[in-house]
């Protein structure tokens, strides 16, 4: 094995972790893959013998590229409703999806991360989600450890303030609850719907850049809006590690629903009614 092959093998051992870091930083699979590929290109151009900690070096390169991308987004002049939205990870339901849950990140958390400043997001993702020290983060950002600690603390308060529920890790249990919801919706059984919904449930509908999202709170209010799709068909999918559904009209993707299940009740429903975004995701699936 020559030096290039050895280096490529070492890089491949880190690829999954680097991709996970970049996806949580950017909320985009495509951009995350680009950041990881950029790290490989840079690695191939340097003297690897001068790198003491390859994993740390690669993390630094990927994190700095992500930070650059996040700052670039903030400088663009965008419609306030057309800001960057997390790219959905949609796959077909199946037993093999169980293995993906350990590395999944919920859509609700990604939505909150999009509201953080670039510095807050980097500090929170690296420290709280990947256990990178504040000294290392400070080196990446060119700031002091105390400053990076403050950034992570502010981000943590915003994440905790959003009261993101901890989802049920067992897909089979998620599926059982969601199927009960479908059955109640098809039967227009209000009492059954309320029973399967958490009293403090949140229903959030994202329409893309055409209008701001709508948010409905409470089991009774959500139950009143829950009904089988009119003129559409429902296809079970897994979205960011959670049970979801793809709604199609005339065989074409129309919208996506994502269910967060905790303690055998649905605590959150995210509806993506941004049809171009949904179709773009399904084209890549």
C-alpha positions as CSV (number, residue, x, y, z in Angstrom):
1,X,0.0,0.0,0.0
2,X,1.5,3.3,-1.0
3,X,1.2,6.6,1.0
4,X,-1.8,7.9,-1.0
5,X,-3.8,4.7,-0.5
6,X,-2.9,4.6,3.2
7,X,-4.1,8.2,3.5
8,X,-7.3,7.5,1.6
9,X,-8.0,4.6,3.9
10,X,-7.5,6.7,7.0
11,X,-9.7,9.4,5.6
12,X,-12.5,6.9,4.8
13,X,-12.5,5.9,8.5
14,X,-13.4,9.5,9.4
15,X,-15.8,10.2,6.5
16,X,-19.0,9.2,8.3
17,X,-18.2,11.3,11.4
18,X,-17.2,14.3,9.3
19,X,-20.3,14.1,7.2
20,X,-22.4,14.0,10.4
21,X,-20.7,17.1,11.7
22,X,-21.1,19.0,8.5
23,X,-24.8,18.0,8.1
24,X,-25.6,19.3,11.6
25,X,-23.7,22.5,10.9
26,X,-25.3,23.1,7.4
27,X,-28.5,21.2,7.4
28,X,-27.8,20.1,3.8
29,X,-26.6,16.7,2.7
30,X,-25.2,18.2,-0.6
31,X,-23.3,21.0,1.2
32,X,-22.1,18.6,3.9
33,X,-20.7,16.2,1.2
34,X,-19.0,19.2,-0.5
35,X,-17.3,20.2,2.8
36,X,-16.1,16.7,3.4
37,X,-14.7,16.5,-0.1
38,X,-13.0,19.8,0.3
39,X,-11.3,18.3,3.4
40,X,-10.0,15.4,1.4
41,X,-8.7,17.7,-1.4
42,X,-6.8,19.8,1.2
43,X,-5.4,16.7,2.9
44,X,-4.1,15.3,-0.4
45,X,-2.1,18.6,-0.9
46,X,-0.4,18.7,2.4
47,X,2.5,16.8,4.0
48,X,0.5,14.3,6.2
49,X,3.6,13.5,8.1
50,X,3.3,17.0,9.7
51,X,-0.2,16.2,11.1
52,X,-0.2,14.8,14.6
53,X,-3.9,14.3,15.0
54,X,-5.6,13.5,11.7
55,X,-9.1,13.3,13.0
56,X,-8.7,16.7,14.7
57,X,-7.1,18.2,11.6
58,X,-10.0,17.0,9.4
59,X,-12.6,18.2,11.9
60,X,-11.0,21.7,11.9
61,X,-11.0,21.9,8.1
62,X,-14.6,20.8,7.8
63,X,-15.8,23.1,10.6
64,X,-14.1,26.1,9.1
65,X,-15.6,25.4,5.7
66,X,-19.0,25.1,7.3
67,X,-18.5,28.3,9.3
68,X,-17.7,30.1,6.0
69,X,-20.8,28.7,4.4
70,X,-23.0,29.8,7.3
71,X,-21.6,33.3,7.3
72,X,-22.1,33.5,3.6
73,X,-25.8,32.7,4.0
74,X,-26.2,35.5,6.5
75,X,-24.7,38.1,4.1
76,X,-27.1,37.2,1.3
77,X,-30.2,39.4,0.9
78,X,-33.0,37.0,1.2
79,X,-36.8,37.2,1.8
80,X,-37.3,36.7,5.5
81,X,-39.5,33.7,4.7
82,X,-37.1,32.2,2.2
83,X,-34.2,31.6,4.5
84,X,-32.3,28.3,4.4
85,X,-34.3,25.3,5.4
86,X,-32.9,22.0,6.5
87,X,-32.6,19.4,3.8
88,X,-34.8,16.4,4.6
89,X,-33.3,12.9,4.8
90,X,-36.1,10.7,3.4
91,X,-35.8,6.9,3.0
92,X,-38.3,4.1,2.5
93,X,-39.5,2.4,5.6
94,X,-37.8,-0.9,6.4
95,X,-35.9,-2.9,9.1
96,X,-32.6,-1.5,7.8
97,X,-33.6,2.0,9.0
98,X,-33.1,0.9,12.6
99,X,-29.4,1.2,12.1
100,X,-29.7,4.8,10.9
101,X,-31.3,6.1,14.1
102,X,-28.1,6.2,16.1
103,X,-26.8,8.9,13.7
104,X,-30.0,10.6,12.9
105,X,-30.8,14.2,13.9
106,X,-34.5,15.3,14.2
107,X,-36.0,17.8,11.9
108,X,-37.2,19.9,14.9
109,X,-33.6,20.3,16.2
110,X,-32.4,21.3,12.7
111,X,-35.1,24.0,12.5
112,X,-33.8,25.5,15.8
113,X,-30.2,25.2,14.7
114,X,-31.0,27.3,11.6
115,X,-32.0,30.2,14.0
116,X,-28.6,30.3,15.7
117,X,-25.7,32.6,14.7
118,X,-22.9,30.8,12.8
119,X,-20.6,30.9,15.9
120,X,-23.3,29.6,18.2
121,X,-24.1,26.8,15.9
122,X,-20.5,25.7,15.5
123,X,-19.8,25.9,19.2
124,X,-23.0,24.0,20.1
125,X,-22.7,21.3,17.4
126,X,-19.0,20.6,18.1
127,X,-19.2,20.7,21.9
128,X,-22.6,19.4,22.8
129,X,-23.1,16.9,19.9
130,X,-19.6,15.8,19.2
131,X,-17.7,16.4,22.5
132,X,-15.0,18.7,21.0
133,X,-13.3,20.7,23.7
134,X,-13.7,24.5,23.9
135,X,-9.9,24.8,23.5
136,X,-10.2,23.1,20.1
137,X,-13.2,25.1,19.1
138,X,-11.4,28.3,20.0
139,X,-8.6,27.3,17.7
140,X,-11.0,26.7,14.9
141,X,-12.8,30.0,15.3
142,X,-9.8,32.2,16.3
143,X,-11.4,33.1,19.6
144,X,-10.8,32.4,23.3
145,X,-12.1,29.2,25.0
146,X,-14.2,31.5,27.2
147,X,-15.8,33.1,24.2
148,X,-16.6,29.8,22.6
149,X,-18.1,28.6,25.9
150,X,-20.4,31.6,26.0
151,X,-21.5,30.9,22.4
152,X,-22.3,27.3,23.2
153,X,-24.2,28.4,26.3
154,X,-26.4,30.9,24.4
155,X,-27.1,28.2,21.8
156,X,-27.9,25.7,24.5
157,X,-30.4,28.0,26.1
158,X,-32.2,28.6,22.7
159,X,-32.3,24.8,22.0
160,X,-33.6,24.0,25.5
161,X,-36.0,26.9,25.3
162,X,-37.5,25.4,22.1
163,X,-38.5,22.4,24.3
164,X,-37.6,19.9,21.6
165,X,-39.0,16.5,22.7
166,X,-36.8,13.5,22.9
167,X,-38.2,11.1,20.4
168,X,-38.9,7.4,20.9
169,X,-35.8,5.5,19.5
170,X,-37.8,2.4,18.5
171,X,-39.2,2.7,15.0
172,X,-41.7,-0.1,15.6
173,X,-43.2,1.8,18.6
174,X,-43.3,5.0,16.6
175,X,-45.0,3.2,13.7
176,X,-47.7,1.8,16.0
177,X,-48.6,5.2,17.4
178,X,-48.6,6.8,13.9
179,X,-50.8,4.1,12.4
180,X,-53.3,4.7,15.3
181,X,-53.3,8.3,14.3
182,X,-54.0,7.4,10.6
183,X,-56.8,5.1,11.6
184,X,-58.5,7.8,13.7
185,X,-58.0,10.4,11.0
186,X,-59.6,8.2,8.4
187,X,-62.5,7.4,10.6
188,X,-62.8,11.1,11.7
189,X,-62.8,9.9,15.3
190,X,-62.1,13.0,17.3
191,X,-61.8,11.2,20.6
192,X,-59.4,8.6,19.2
193,X,-57.3,11.4,17.7
194,X,-57.1,13.3,21.0
195,X,-56.1,10.0,22.8
196,X,-53.1,9.5,20.5
197,X,-51.9,13.1,20.6
198,X,-49.9,14.6,23.5
199,X,-51.9,17.4,25.2
200,X,-49.1,19.9,24.4
201,X,-48.6,18.7,20.8
202,X,-47.2,21.2,18.3
203,X,-48.3,21.1,14.6
204,X,-45.9,23.1,12.4
205,X,-46.6,23.6,8.7
206,X,-43.7,25.0,6.5
207,X,-44.9,26.5,3.2
208,X,-41.4,27.4,1.9
209,X,-40.7,31.0,0.9
210,X,-44.3,31.8,-0.1
211,X,-45.5,32.6,3.4
212,X,-44.4,32.2,7.1
213,X,-45.0,28.8,8.8
214,X,-48.1,28.2,10.8
215,X,-48.1,26.7,14.3
216,X,-51.0,25.0,16.0
217,X,-50.8,24.0,19.7
218,X,-52.8,21.5,21.7
219,X,-54.4,18.1,21.1
220,X,-57.9,19.4,20.5
221,X,-56.8,22.0,18.0
222,X,-54.6,19.6,16.1
223,X,-57.3,16.9,16.1
224,X,-59.7,19.3,14.5
225,X,-57.3,19.7,11.6
226,X,-56.3,16.1,11.2
227,X,-58.0,14.3,8.3
228,X,-57.1,11.9,5.5
229,X,-55.5,13.7,2.5
230,X,-58.2,14.6,0.0
231,X,-57.4,13.4,-3.5
232,X,-54.0,12.3,-2.4
233,X,-52.2,9.1,-1.5
234,X,-50.0,8.5,1.5
235,X,-46.7,6.5,1.3
236,X,-44.8,5.6,4.5
237,X,-41.3,6.9,4.7
238,X,-38.6,7.6,7.4
239,X,-37.6,11.3,7.7
240,X,-34.5,12.1,9.7
241,X,-34.9,9.0,11.7
242,X,-38.6,9.5,12.4
243,X,-41.7,7.9,11.0
244,X,-43.2,10.1,8.3
245,X,-45.4,10.1,5.2
246,X,-45.0,11.3,1.7
247,X,-48.3,12.7,0.3
248,X,-48.6,12.4,-3.5
249,X,-51.2,13.9,-5.9
250,X,-51.5,12.3,-9.3
251,X,-48.4,10.2,-8.5
252,X,-46.3,13.3,-7.9
253,X,-44.8,14.3,-4.5
254,X,-46.8,17.1,-2.9
255,X,-45.9,17.2,0.8
256,X,-44.2,15.4,3.7
257,X,-45.4,14.8,7.2
258,X,-42.9,14.0,10.0
259,X,-44.1,12.6,13.4
260,X,-42.2,12.9,16.7
261,X,-43.4,10.2,19.1
262,X,-42.5,10.2,22.8
263,X,-44.1,8.1,25.6
264,X,-46.5,6.5,23.1
265,X,-48.0,9.7,22.0
266,X,-47.4,12.1,19.1
267,X,-45.8,15.2,20.5
268,X,-45.0,17.1,17.3
269,X,-46.0,16.9,13.6
270,X,-44.0,18.8,11.0
271,X,-45.7,19.2,7.7
272,X,-43.5,20.3,4.7
273,X,-45.9,21.9,2.2
274,X,-43.1,23.3,0.1
275,X,-43.8,21.1,-3.0
276,X,-40.6,22.1,-5.0
277,X,-38.5,21.3,-2.0
278,X,-40.2,17.9,-1.4
279,X,-39.9,17.0,-5.1
280,X,-36.2,17.9,-5.1
281,X,-35.6,15.6,-2.1
282,X,-37.5,12.7,-3.6
283,X,-35.6,13.0,-6.8
284,X,-32.4,12.4,-4.9
285,X,-33.9,9.5,-2.8
